[in-house]
């Protein structure tokens, strides 16, 4: 029968200890499941011999077997009781090694443990009086919560749950319950406790001596422990463990573990002492003691310690700190190589050099058109001490003035001082003041030429005014003058950057234009007054017109007005958010006239708003959201909630920016088209990169603002003059660069062609049909580069012309009434008419062009007898395009009968006014022939037809062609009778032979055509 289960606390502890150790003398254990039947064994050293401990598997009894060298297994214990869990082999000789296994006896087959190996020591370790737990926390190497501590006496617990705890002072070290003997052990887990904090970590245990008593208590123990990755500690720590040991240990105390030299004025020095004390029982030997590379010359070391330090003794190291400049952050590391378990101790050293601040490298002087912003980074410290503030120095006409600016008065790390009306020629410089004093003055800087600003309408609703900001968002107000009108609302910039259009919104809504340029501010010019709101201003790229939106009976309408004022022209209603295309002829709008959803459409900027195209993207801006076309016309940007969306004209794709903090109120493109500004309803301005719209928008660090309604990027640039809606292949496009510096140079390029130097007007030839984009790049003498764009449609195709008359192929008339026509989308301007001719037996002549650049569509062409005439026409349209010559229309005037040869007798030559050219050749006899050598494909015989007329057969060479019956109910003179058309050019003799007797055959002439 199986015996009843007894308490197994000790057995469980031993089994867990086996599982915790994974080195040569400690076997692995994995048990605790009732299904395990084979015991697990472990060995441990005792004075009496080799101890074996095993897990209880409820066997009926146990025995221990031993095997040495190549011998067989031998039972060395005999049968042990079922309650036995350990046994000591006292028979193995000292210094001998053996394998052991434990056999669990049962009613069925016995269960055998895996074998374990042990070596009995030659001499059991001596039991001594050294008890100590000495922890070296290595605090100089980094962050750790552990403290250096050496504590005695040491207590060792009984084995429990596979572990044994050594305790002394506030330290506790939890180790495996049994160690197989001297050696090095990699422990996957060791619990290290100091005070009320504990961590578990991997460690290496180096055992010098260990022995246990027969009742499994620790008798003596000497080891060192190196542990790392302890939670909350970034360094490796070491501990010397001694329990009833006769073996001494080394321990070194380094004080302080971190050294701060404090503030030291540049040119002075301070000595700091590091004390080394041997807190162990054996002498500590030293290797190199040195500062890290790069520590000098700010740190130097004087060594006053020898090559070793006896137990209980101390020595000192002296470190000198000699800063060479005023700054914080001096750092060095002192490294002490030694013979302790840790092998190396370090001391981190810091210090601060103090001095007057250095001269700041620069101050940013950023102009707007009328004011400027002085900006510099706020320094938290300088010369090693906190910055108290700054002196802003101004120099003008040999005089210096200063202004105190407190440190910390910054926004986003930048201090800004604005000047609304700076004095021309002023130079600016900065000096920094710290706790030592006022530092040297930095370089003087003048304001650059003002060339760009961000114009805004800003302020409370009733007094909203124009203001300006630098391109980084710093608002610099400007004096608007006594003629200013408020409150201002919608805003737009002229293409040359020297004027603004804006709306005031009192009882009447008024559209104004005002010169706002670096040279001054003009008087507002009233363009138009409306009872309804005026919104969504957009100034045409040629500077001549302004588009806007107004409601009409609740429906949004778009109109355009001259930039000089006048009566607006309504473009269309049920369209919103106008923005000019760079052709200055068309607008992009949200078209609500479409069936289905609203879409972006391109419409003519004239009455009727004819739709030119509908954009492919299936989207549109919601009512009230801003829409802006890029300067080059490739992209449409619009607000969609708190995001900016982009679409182009070639695909249905829609790009969306990351969300801004608030919904979009206004958009404005950089006039070069490389950046986009977005104003949110939170009054913050963000900059976006249209080429990388997925990137996070950059918030302009210009400081907080309030009540902003609209925004416009103003930049001095050139303006391309108005151009027609459609141009020919030869263009001449003027541009105005009066806003730029004298000496500015220009390059021009059309649709990706290589830019070439150009002047106004830009002239290009041989352009292809279709929409083209002209890019003009201006480079000013100071290096500033700007661009302007103009799209235009080229019609390089000439008219298609044709000849309408004459419709006949042969005629006896002396002139031919020629009629021509042509078609062209842009209208026909003039015609060129030409002809060539060929005699009845010769080739065509060269072309003759009697009509050139004529506007006539009818003309009379004189015809000589015996010739074929071929007429063609071409036309020129109103853009100068000349079309291709039309297909020829050919017709012939007959030769006289006198040119026909009398091949036989029997013919009579007669004359009379009724005959062609007053003559005829006739006969009434059969078989009489006339001949003529000719070249042609088409032939017409001129003859008389009458009731008594006969017939005539026709031969081309020897080939019979046809027989012409000249009989007719009435008499007809000068009748042209067509002969069969030849497929190829016939060159030879035509023969006309009568085929009637007693009937009149009267021949009047012959017409010949080569076509």
ZAMARGU-4260 file (C-alpha; in steps of 0.2 Angstrom, whole numbers, plus 5000, padded with zeros to 4 digits):
<rodrens>
0) 5000/5000/5000 | 5005/5018/4997 | 5009/5027/5013 | 5000/5043/5018 | 5008/5059/5012
5) 5019/5068/5025 | 5024/5086/5026 | 5036/5090/5011 | 5042/5107/5015 | 5060/5102/5016
10) 5059/5091/5000 | 5051/5105/4990 | 5064/5117/4996 | 5078/5106/4990 | 5069/5103/4973
15) 5067/5121/4970 | 5086/5124/4974 | 5090/5111/4961 | 5080/5120/4948 | 5088/5137/4952
20) 5106/5132/4948 | 5113/5129/4930 | 5132/5126/4932 | 5143/5111/4931 | 5141/5105/4949
25) 5123/5109/4951 | 5109/5098/4943 | 5094/5105/4935 | 5077/5101/4943 | 5059/5102/4937
30) 5047/5094/4948 | 5032/5097/4960 | 5019/5088/4949 | 5012/5073/4957 | 5014/5064/4941
35) 5033/5064/4942 | 5039/5047/4948 | 5058/5048/4946 | 5067/5058/4960 | 5079/5072/4956
40) 5096/5072/4965 | 5108/5085/4970 | 5125/5084/4979 | 5133/5096/4992 | 5150/5095/5001
45) 5151/5090/5020 | 5166/5087/5031 | 5161/5068/5032 | 5160/5066/5013 | 5148/5070/4998
50) 5131/5073/5003 | 5116/5068/4991 | 5099/5076/4993 | 5084/5071/4983 | 5065/5075/4980
55) 5053/5064/4989 | 5042/5054/4976 | 5032/5043/4988 | 5043/5028/4985 | 5043/5013/4996
60) 5061/5016/5000 | 5077/5023/4992 | 5095/5018/4988 | 5109/5028/4982 | 5121/5021/4969
65) 5138/5027/4964 | 5149/5024/4949 | 5167/5029/4947 | 5177/5029/4931 | 5172/5015/4920
70) 5166/5004/4934 | 5148/4998/4935 | 5135/5006/4946 | 5136/5001/4964 | 5123/5002/4978
75) 5133/5012/4992 | 5119/5016/5004 | 5109/5001/5005 | 5090/5002/5007 | 5085/5019/5015
80) 5068/5022/5023 | 5054/5030/5013 | 5055/5045/5024 | 5074/5048/5019 | 5078/5063/5008
85) 5097/5064/5010 | 5112/5053/5013 | 5131/5056/5015 | 5144/5045/5006 | 5158/5044/5019
90) 5167/5030/5009 | 5173/5040/4994 | 5191/5045/4996 | 5196/5063/4997 | 5199/5071/4980
95) 5189/5057/4971 | 5175/5061/4959 | 5160/5050/4956 | 5143/5049/4948 | 5127/5047/4960
100) 5110/5042/4956 | 5095/5039/4968 | 5083/5024/4965 | 5065/5025/4971 | 5059/5008/4976
105) 5041/5003/4972 | 5030/4988/4969 | 5032/4990/4951 | 5048/4995/4942 | 5060/5006/4952
110) 5062/5025/4947 | 5079/5031/4944 | 5085/5049/4945 | 5097/5057/4932 | 5114/5056/4938
115) 5124/5070/4946 | 5143/5071/4948 | 5153/5077/4963 | 5171/5078/4969 | 5176/5076/4987
120) 5187/5090/4992 | 5205/5086/4997 | 5204/5096/5013 | 5187/5102/5020 | 5187/5121/5022
125) 5191/5129/5038 | 5178/5136/5049 | 5183/5154/5054 | 5176/5170/5062 | 5174/5181/5047
130) 5156/5185/5045 | 5152/5199/5032 | 5141/5205/5018 | 5151/5219/5009 | 5140/5227/4995
135) 5150/5238/4983 | 5135/5248/4974 | 5147/5255/4961 | 5138/5272/4963 | 5151/5281/4953
140) 5146/5272/4937 | 5129/5278/4935 | 5111/5279/4943 | 5107/5266/4957 | 5097/5266/4972
145) 5109/5254/4981 | 5121/5260/4994 | 5138/5254/4999 | 5137/5244/5015 | 5148/5232/5025
150) 5138/5223/5038 | 5141/5209/5051 | 5137/5197/5059 | 5129/5186/5045 | 5115/5174/5048
155) 5111/5160/5036 | 5093/5153/5036 | 5088/5135/5034 | 5084/5130/5016 | 5066/5135/5012
160) 5057/5134/4995 | 5074/5129/4987 | 5083/5145/4993 | 5094/5150/5008 | 5095/5169/5014
165) 5111/5177/5020 | 5107/5192/5031 | 5117/5206/5039 | 5113/5224/5043 | 5100/5230/5030
170) 5107/5218/5017 | 5099/5201/5012 | 5105/5190/4998 | 5094/5175/4993 | 5104/5161/4985
175) 5101/5143/4980 | 5099/5132/4996 | 5114/5121/4990 | 5130/5124/4981 | 5139/5109/4974
180) 5156/5115/4979 | 5169/5128/4974 | 5167/5135/4956 | 5159/5149/4946 | 5140/5148/4944
185) 5129/5158/4932 | 5113/5161/4942 | 5098/5166/4932 | 5090/5174/4947 | 5096/5181/4963
190) 5086/5192/4975 | 5095/5207/4982 | 5087/5217/4996 | 5093/5232/5005 | 5082/5240/5017
195) 5064/5239/5011 | 5069/5238/4992 | 5072/5221/4983 | 5076/5217/4965 | 5079/5201/4956
200) 5093/5200/4944 | 5105/5188/4935 | 5122/5186/4943 | 5138/5177/4943 | 5143/5168/4960
205) 5161/5164/4962 | 5163/5151/4977 | 5179/5149/4985 | 5174/5138/5000 | 5157/5130/5005
210) 5152/5116/5017 | 5136/5110/5025 | 5132/5100/5040 | 5123/5083/5040 | 5107/5092/5045
215) 5108/5103/5029 | 5113/5119/5038 | 5127/5130/5030 | 5143/5127/5040 | 5155/5139/5031
220) 5154/5150/5015 | 5166/5161/5006 | 5160/5169/4989 | 5159/5184/4978 | 5144/5190/4969
225) 5143/5201/4953 | 5125/5206/4949 | 5118/5218/4935 | 5102/5224/4927 | 5094/5226/4945
230) 5078/5236/4943 | 5081/5255/4946 | 5100/5252/4944 | 5110/5255/4928 | 5126/5248/4934
235) 5134/5231/4939 | 5136/5229/4958 | 5147/5217/4968 | 5146/5209/4985 | 5158/5199/4996
240) 5149/5185/5005 | 5157/5177/5021 | 5149/5166/5034 | 5160/5157/5047 | 5174/5159/5035
245) 5193/5159/5037 | 5195/5167/5020 | 5197/5186/5019 | 5190/5198/5006 | 5194/5214/4997
250) 5183/5229/4997 | 5186/5247/4992 | 5176/5262/4997 | 5178/5277/4985 | 5172/5294/4992
255) 5164/5304/4985 | 5156/5293/4971 | 5151/5308/4961 | 5161/5325/4962 | 5154/5342/4958
260) 5168/5355/4957 | 5154/5369/4958 | 5157/5386/4949 | 5174/5391/4946 | 5179/5407/4937
265) 5188/5406/4921 | 5207/5409/4925 | 5205/5401/4943 | 5206/5383/4948 | 5199/5372/4962
270) 5206/5355/4969 | 5195/5341/4974 | 5200/5326/4984 | 5194/5308/4981 | 5197/5296/4996
275) 5200/5277/4993 | 5198/5266/5009 | 5201/5248/5010 | 5186/5241/5020 | 5190/5223/5017
280) 5202/5211/5026 | 5215/5209/5013 | 5226/5222/5004 | 5219/5230/4988 | 5230/5231/4973
285) 5229/5245/4960 | 5231/5246/4942 | 5230/5262/4931 | 5221/5276/4939 | 5217/5289/4926
290) 5205/5302/4919 | 5196/5299/4903 | 5203/5304/4886 | 5198/5322/4882 | 5197/5327/4900
295) 5212/5338/4899 | 5217/5352/4900 | 5201/5357/4911 | 5204/5342/4923 | 5221/5336/4929
300) 5225/5321/4942 | 5238/5320/4955 | 5240/5302/4962 | 5245/5300/4980 | 5240/5282/4981
305) 5253/5268/4980 | 5252/5251/4970 | 5242/5243/4985 | 5231/5248/5000 | 5232/5238/5016
310) 5216/5233/5025 | 5209/5247/5034 | 5221/5260/5026 | 5216/5275/5016 | 5224/5286/5002
315) 5219/5301/4992 | 5218/5307/4974 | 5218/5325/4970 | 5209/5332/4954 | 5211/5350/4949
320) 5197/5358/4939 | 5203/5373/4928 | 5189/5379/4916 | 5195/5388/4900 | 5178/5396/4896
325) 5162/5401/4905 | 5149/5387/4903 | 5141/5373/4912 | 5143/5355/4908 | 5161/5352/4911
330) 5163/5333/4914 | 5176/5320/4916 | 5177/5302/4923 | 5190/5296/4935 | 5193/5277/4933
335) 5202/5266/4946 | 5207/5249/4941 | 5209/5238/4956 | 5209/5220/4962 | 5191/5219/4970
340) 5177/5209/4963 | 5171/5224/4954 | 5188/5227/4946 | 5185/5245/4942 | 5178/5260/4951
345) 5173/5276/4943 | 5170/5294/4949 | 5159/5305/4938 | 5165/5323/4939 | 5156/5339/4934
350) 5160/5358/4935 | 5154/5375/4929 | 5166/5388/4922 | 5160/5406/4925 | 5164/5421/4915
355) 5155/5436/4907 | 5144/5430/4893 | 5151/5429/4875 | 5145/5441/4862 | 5130/5434/4853
360) 5133/5428/4836 | 5119/5438/4828 | 5102/5446/4830 | 5089/5443/4817 | 5082/5459/4810
365) 5067/5454/4800 | 5058/5469/4791 | 5040/5471/4785 | 5036/5484/4773 | 5035/5498/4786
370) 5042/5490/4802 | 5053/5477/4808 | 5055/5463/4821 | 5071/5460/4831 | 5072/5442/4836
375) 5085/5432/4845 | 5085/5415/4855 | 5082/5417/4874 | 5098/5410/4882 | 5094/5401/4898
380) 5112/5403/4904 | 5128/5411/4897 | 5146/5411/4904 | 5141/5397/4916 | 5127/5407/4925
385) 5109/5411/4922 | 5105/5425/4910 | 5097/5440/4918 | 5093/5449/4903 | 5099/5458/4887
390) 5104/5475/4881 | 5098/5479/4864 | 5109/5492/4856 | 5104/5504/4842 | 5117/5515/4832
395) 5112/5529/4822 | 5122/5544/4816 | 5136/5540/4828 | 5124/5539/4843 | 5121/5524/4853
400) 5105/5520/4863 | 5101/5504/4873 | 5085/5495/4879 | 5084/5483/4893 | 5075/5467/4889
405) 5072/5454/4903 | 5077/5436/4900 | 5063/5424/4899 | 5051/5436/4891 | 5051/5425/4876
410) 5038/5415/4866 | 5042/5398/4860 | 5060/5401/4865 | 5062/5417/4855 | 5063/5435/4861
415) 5055/5448/4850 | 5056/5467/4850 | 5046/5476/4836 | 5048/5493/4829 | 5033/5500/4820
420) 5042/5515/4812 | 5061/5511/4813 | 5073/5525/4808 | 5082/5522/4792 | 5100/5517/4793
425) 5099/5511/4811 | 5111/5497/4816 | 5106/5484/4829 | 5117/5474/4841 | 5115/5463/4857
430) 5124/5460/4873 | 5120/5447/4886 | 5120/5450/4905 | 5122/5436/4917 | 5126/5435/4936
435) 5144/5440/4932 | 5140/5455/4922 | 5137/5463/4905 | 5146/5453/4891 | 5153/5461/4875
440) 5142/5467/4861 | 5139/5457/4846 | 5140/5462/4828 | 5130/5476/4822 | 5116/5471/4809
445) 5106/5482/4798 | 5088/5478/4792 | 5088/5470/4775 | 5078/5478/4761 | 5059/5474/4764
450) 5053/5462/4751 | 5039/5452/4758 | 5026/5452/4773 | 5011/5443/4778 | 4996/5455/4777
455) 4982/5452/4789 | 4965/5459/4795 | 4966/5459/4813 | 4957/5466/4829 | 4940/5467/4837
460) 4925/5466/4825 | 4921/5484/4826 | 4939/5491/4823 | 4947/5477/4813 | 4962/5484/4804
465) 4976/5480/4792 | 4992/5474/4800 | 5008/5465/4795 | 5018/5451/4801 | 5035/5445/4796
470) 5036/5428/4786 | 5039/5419/4803 | 5023/5426/4810 | 5029/5441/4821 | 5016/5454/4820
475) 5023/5472/4817 | 5009/5485/4817 | 5010/5499/4805 | 5003/5517/4805 | 4988/5516/4792
480) 4986/5535/4791 | 4971/5546/4795 | 4962/5540/4779 | 4960/5522/4785 | 4943/5515/4785
485) 4937/5501/4796 | 4932/5488/4801 | 4941/5478/4788 | 4937/5460/4782 | 4941/5451/4767
490) 4959/5454/4760 | 4969/5451/4744 | 4986/5456/4737 | 4990/5463/4720 | 5002/5452/4710
495) 5017/5464/4711 | 5015/5464/4730 | 5013/5483/4731 | 4994/5485/4734 | 4980/5477/4744
500) 4962/5475/4741 | 4951/5474/4756 | 4932/5475/4761 | 4925/5486/4775 | 4909/5480/4783
505) 4899/5494/4790 | 4881/5496/4785 | 4887/5497/4767 | 4900/5484/4761 | 4914/5493/4752
510) 4928/5486/4741 | 4944/5496/4742 | 4961/5496/4735 | 4976/5504/4743 | 4994/5505/4739
515) 5004/5496/4753 | 5022/5495/4749 | 5039/5498/4757 | 5040/5515/4750 | 5024/5521/4758
520) 5005/5519/4761 | 4993/5527/4749 | 4975/5533/4751 | 4962/5520/4750 | 4953/5520/4733
525) 4934/5515/4734 | 4931/5503/4720 | 4913/5498/4723 | 4899/5499/4737 | 4887/5485/4740
530) 4872/5482/4751 | 4877/5463/4752 | 4893/5455/4760 | 4908/5455/4749 | 4919/5440/4752
535) 4932/5428/4744 | 4943/5442/4736 | 4955/5436/4722 | 4966/5448/4712 | 4970/5443/4694
540) 4988/5438/4690 | 4989/5452/4677 | 4984/5465/4690 | 4969/5471/4681 | 4954/5464/4689
545) 4947/5458/4706 | 4935/5443/4708 | 4924/5442/4723 | 4908/5434/4729 | 4892/5442/4735
550) 4875/5435/4738 | 4860/5439/4727 | 4843/5434/4734 | 4851/5421/4745 | 4861/5413/4731
555) 4880/5416/4730 | 4886/5425/4714 | 4904/5428/4708 | 4908/5445/4700 | 4924/5453/4693
560) 4928/5472/4694 | 4942/5482/4687 | 4956/5485/4699 | 4954/5504/4696 | 4935/5503/4700
565) 4919/5504/4691 | 4904/5493/4688 | 4906/5475/4692 | 4903/5462/4679 | 4892/5447/4686
570) 4901/5431/4680 | 4888/5418/4687 | 4877/5414/4701 | 4876/5398/4711 | 4895/5397/4711
575) 4906/5401/4725 | 4924/5404/4731 | 4932/5411/4716 | 4951/5410/4713 | 4960/5416/4698
580) 4969/5404/4686 | 4986/5410/4680 | 4979/5414/4663 | 4970/5429/4671 | 4955/5424/4660
585) 4947/5410/4670 | 4942/5406/4688 | 4941/5391/4698 | 4925/5390/4708 | 4914/5378/4717
590) 4900/5375/4704 | 4884/5372/4711 | 4875/5372/4695 | 4879/5354/4691 | 4867/5340/4693
595) 4872/5330/4708 | 4886/5335/4720 | 4895/5351/4719 | 4912/5351/4710 | 4927/5362/4707
600) 4925/5370/4689 | 4935/5381/4678 | 4924/5395/4671 | 4926/5410/4660 | 4929/5426/4670
605) 4915/5435/4660 | 4897/5436/4659 | 4889/5419/4659 | 4903/5410/4667 | 4904/5397/4654
610) 4911/5381/4660 | 4928/5377/4653 | 4931/5361/4662 | 4926/5352/4678 | 4940/5345/4689
615) 4941/5326/4690 | 4942/5325/4709 | 4925/5321/4716 | 4925/5334/4729 | 4923/5353/4732
620) 4924/5365/4746 | 4910/5368/4758 | 4901/5385/4758 | 4912/5398/4766 | 4928/5388/4766
625) 4943/5396/4757 | 4949/5391/4740 | 4965/5396/4732 | 4974/5391/4716 | 4993/5389/4716
630) 5002/5403/4707 | 5007/5391/4693 | 4989/5384/4691 | 4994/5366/4695 | 4985/5364/4711
635) 4969/5369/4720 | 4970/5371/4739 | 4955/5372/4750 | 4950/5371/4768 | 4940/5356/4774
640) 4937/5357/4792 | 4953/5358/4801 | 4963/5351/4786 | 4970/5358/4770 | 4966/5348/4755
645) 4975/5348/4738 | 4969/5342/4721 | 4977/5344/4704 | 4970/5346/4686 | 4976/5329/4680
650) 4969/5316/4692 | 4955/5313/4704 | 4967/5311/4718 | 4964/5322/4734 | 4978/5325/4746
655) 4974/5329/4764 | 4986/5337/4777 | 4987/5332/4795 | 4973/5341/4805 | 4977/5358/4812
660) 4971/5363/4829 | 4956/5373/4823 | 4945/5374/4807 | 4953/5383/4792 | 4947/5401/4790
665) 4959/5408/4776 | 4973/5401/4764 | 4987/5411/4755 | 5000/5404/4743 | 5018/5410/4743
670) 5019/5419/4726 | 5032/5406/4720 | 5020/5392/4724 | 5032/5383/4736 | 5023/5386/4753
675) 5005/5388/4759 | 4999/5398/4774 | 4983/5393/4783 | 4974/5404/4796 | 4963/5394/4808
680) 4948/5401/4817 | 4960/5400/4833 | 4969/5415/4825 | 4985/5404/4823 | 4995/5403/4806
685) 5003/5387/4800 | 5015/5384/4786 | 5012/5369/4775 | 5023/5361/4761 | 5012/5357/4746
690) 5025/5345/4740 | 5025/5335/4756 | 5007/5338/4762 | 5008/5323/4774 | 5021/5332/4785
695) 5015/5341/4801 | 5011/5359/4797 | 5023/5371/4805 | 5015/5384/4817 | 5023/5401/4814
700) 5032/5406/4831 | 5025/5424/4830 | 5016/5424/4846 | 4998/5424/4851 | 4986/5435/4842
705) 4967/5438/4841 | 4952/5441/4830 | 4961/5438/4813 | 4949/5436/4799 | 4960/5435/4783
710) 4978/5433/4777 | 4987/5437/4761 | 5005/5434/4757 | 5013/5450/4750 | 5029/5449/4740
715) 5037/5461/4729 | 5037/5453/4712 | 5034/5456/4693 | 5018/5457/4685 | 5015/5448/4668
720) 5004/5460/4657 | 4987/5454/4651 | 4986/5442/4637 | 4972/5436/4625 | 4963/5421/4629
725) 4971/5412/4614 | 4987/5416/4606 | 4996/5411/4590 | 5012/5401/4589 | 5022/5417/4589
730) 5019/5426/4606 | 5025/5443/4613 | 5021/5444/4632 | 5026/5459/4642 | 5030/5460/4660
735) 5032/5474/4673 | 5047/5473/4685 | 5046/5490/4692 | 5044/5483/4710 | 5061/5475/4708
740) 5078/5482/4710 | 5086/5490/4694 | 5098/5478/4686 | 5087/5463/4689 | 5089/5449/4676
745) 5076/5437/4670 | 5075/5420/4662 | 5060/5414/4653 | 5054/5396/4650 | 5038/5389/4642
750) 5032/5372/4648 | 5048/5364/4654 | 5060/5371/4641 | 5077/5376/4646 | 5076/5394/4654
755) 5084/5407/4643 | 5088/5425/4647 | 5074/5436/4642 | 5068/5454/4643 | 5051/5462/4641
760) 5042/5458/4630 | 5046/5440/4630 | 5045/5433/4612 | 5043/5415/4608 | 5040/5407/4591
765) 5034/5390/4584 | 5024/5386/4600 | 5013/5370/4599 | 4995/5370/4601 | 4987/5368/4618
770) 4989/5376/4635 | 5006/5382/4639 | 5014/5389/4655 | 5027/5403/4655 | 5038/5404/4670
775) 5048/5420/4672 | 5062/5420/4685 | 5069/5436/4691 | 5085/5437/4700 | 5089/5454/4708
780) 5107/5461/4711 | 5106/5456/4729 | 5102/5438/4725 | 5084/5437/4729 | 5074/5426/4716
785) 5056/5427/4712 | 5045/5419/4700 | 5029/5424/4690 | 5018/5412/4680 | 5006/5414/4665
790) 4996/5401/4657 | 4989/5404/4639 | 4981/5394/4625 | 4991/5392/4609 | 4982/5389/4593
795) 4996/5384/4581 | 4984/5377/4568 | 4979/5387/4552 | 4962/5387/4544 | 4955/5373/4533
800) 4952/5381/4516 | 4943/5375/4500 | 4938/5381/4483 | 4919/5382/4480 | 4919/5387/4462
805) 4920/5385/4448 | 4910/5368/4449 | 4913/5363/4430 | 4928/5355/4423 | 4928/5363/4406
810) 4921/5380/4399 | 4922/5390/4384 | 4921/5406/4394 | 4936/5418/4394 | 4936/5420/4413
815) 4932/5408/4428 | 4923/5414/4443 | 4933/5407/4458 | 4925/5406/4475 | 4935/5401/4491
820) 4931/5398/4509 | 4939/5393/4525 | 4935/5388/4543 | 4945/5392/4559 | 4940/5392/4578
825) 4948/5410/4580 | 4941/5417/4563 | 4949/5419/4546 | 4959/5434/4542 | 4965/5433/4524
830) 4967/5421/4509 | 4980/5417/4497 | 4974/5410/4480 | 4986/5402/4467 | 4984/5392/4451
835) 4995/5383/4438 | 4991/5378/4420 | 4995/5366/4407 | 4993/5367/4388 | 4984/5352/4379
840) 5000/5344/4375 | 5012/5350/4389 | 5016/5349/4408 | 5010/5360/4422 | 5018/5377/4424
845) 5025/5384/4440 | 5012/5391/4452 | 5006/5409/4450 | 4998/5418/4465 | 4988/5432/4459
850) 4979/5435/4476 | 4989/5436/4492 | 4982/5441/4509 | 4966/5446/4501 | 4950/5447/4511
855) 4940/5443/4495 | 4932/5426/4494 | 4927/5428/4475 | 4939/5433/4461 | 4939/5431/4442
860) 4953/5421/4433 | 4956/5425/4415 | 4958/5409/4405 | 4968/5406/4388 | 4961/5394/4375
865) 4969/5377/4375 | 4974/5377/4393 | 4969/5368/4409 | 4969/5378/4425 | 4971/5371/4443
870) 4966/5383/4457 | 4970/5380/4476 | 4968/5391/4491 | 4975/5393/4509 | 4969/5405/4523
875) 4977/5414/4538 | 4968/5415/4554 | 4967/5430/4565 | 4981/5424/4576 | 4993/5423/4561
880) 4992/5404/4558 | 4993/5400/4539 | 4984/5384/4534 | 4988/5371/4521 | 4985/5373/4503
885) 4968/5366/4498 | 4966/5352/4486 | 4966/5359/4468 | 4950/5362/4458 | 4955/5360/4439
890) 4945/5366/4424 | 4949/5368/4406 | 4946/5380/4391 | 4945/5372/4374 | 4958/5374/4360
895) 4950/5381/4343 | 4945/5368/4330 | 4959/5376/4319 | 4972/5367/4329 | 4964/5350/4324
900) 4973/5342/4310 | 4963/5337/4294 | 4968/5319/4293 | 4957/5315/4278 | 4949/5326/4264
905) 4931/5330/4265 | 4932/5343/4279 | 4926/5361/4277 | 4933/5376/4287 | 4919/5388/4291
910) 4917/5404/4302 | 4904/5413/4311 | 4900/5422/4327 | 4890/5407/4333 | 4905/5396/4334
915) 4918/5395/4348 | 4931/5408/4344 | 4922/5411/4327 | 4927/5396/4318 | 4921/5378/4315
920) 4927/5362/4305 | 4913/5352/4297 | 4908/5337/4285 | 4893/5327/4280 | 4903/5312/4274
925) 4907/5295/4282 | 4924/5291/4288 | 4932/5308/4288 | 4945/5311/4302 | 4952/5325/4313
930) 4967/5322/4324 | 4977/5331/4338 | 4992/5325/4348 | 4988/5328/4367 | 4993/5324/4385
935) 4978/5321/4397 | 4966/5311/4406 | 4950/5321/4403 | 4944/5327/4386 | 4929/5337/4381
940) 4924/5339/4362 | 4916/5355/4358 | 4903/5352/4344 | 4886/5357/4337 | 4871/5346/4341
945) 4856/5347/4330 | 4841/5337/4323 | 4851/5333/4307 | 4868/5330/4315 | 4877/5314/4314
950) 4890/5305/4325 | 4908/5303/4327 | 4919/5290/4334 | 4934/5294/4346 | 4950/5284/4347
955) 4965/5287/4358 | 4979/5280/4348 | 4972/5264/4341 | 4960/5262/4356 | 4942/5265/4353
960) 4935/5276/4367 | 4917/5280/4362 | 4905/5286/4348 | 4897/5303/4351 | 4879/5305/4345
965) 4877/5323/4340 | 4858/5322/4336 | 4847/5333/4347 | 4829/5339/4345 | 4836/5357/4345
970) 4851/5365/4338 | 4865/5368/4352 | 4881/5376/4348 | 4898/5375/4358 | 4892/5360/4367
975) 4906/5352/4378 | 4904/5333/4376 | 4914/5323/4389 | 4925/5308/4383 | 4928/5293/4394
980) 4941/5297/4408 | 4958/5289/4406 | 4965/5280/4422 | 4982/5285/4417 | 4989/5300/4408
985) 4987/5298/4389 | 5000/5305/4378 | 4997/5302/4360 | 4985/5306/4346 | 4966/5308/4348
990) 4957/5304/4332 | 4939/5309/4328 | 4931/5299/4314 | 4913/5302/4307 | 4901/5288/4308
995) 4887/5295/4298 | 4883/5298/4280 | 4873/5314/4274 | 4872/5321/4292 | 4881/5336/4298
1000) 4896/5334/4310 | 4902/5351/4315 | 4918/5351/4327 | 4921/5367/4336 | 4936/5363/4348
1005) 4944/5351/4360 | 4947/5354/4379 | 4961/5344/4387 | 4963/5341/4406 | 4978/5332/4414
1010) 4968/5328/4430
</rodrens>
